[in-house]
Amino acid sequence: MKNKGLALLVTGIGVGAVAGLLFARLSGVELRKQITRRAGEAATFLKNQSDAVVGRVTTAAIDVEHSLTNAKEAISRVAQTTKQHVGEATKATAAVTHEMHDASQAVISTLGR
């Protein structure tokens, strides 16, 4: 059964090849020239497409790099501002704590009289 299928396949390939040769519009030389020309066109097309893809990927990479640089700068500014505000809050807390301590000492000394 498998041999019969293989025999039919080989026969079909042979018949197709003979029919292709009998009904070919071009001679072998002309066909080879046409194949060479179209292969060259396909190669040029693929080269142009790959160049375009490389260009788009390069542009995207540059855009991502700029975005990351901008993000790093923004994070640095936020960190610097936060550090400044924490320092100011620490000083204010220390001043209020000192005032509360002085006020409580004044109340204690007044009550102690």
Secondary structure, 3 states (H helix, E strand, C coil): CHHHHHHHHHHHHHHHHHHHHHCCCCCHHHHHHHHHHHHHHHHHHHHHHHHHHHHHHHHHHHHHHHHHHHHHHHHHHHHHHHHHHHHHHHHHHHHHHHHHHHHHHHHHHHHCC
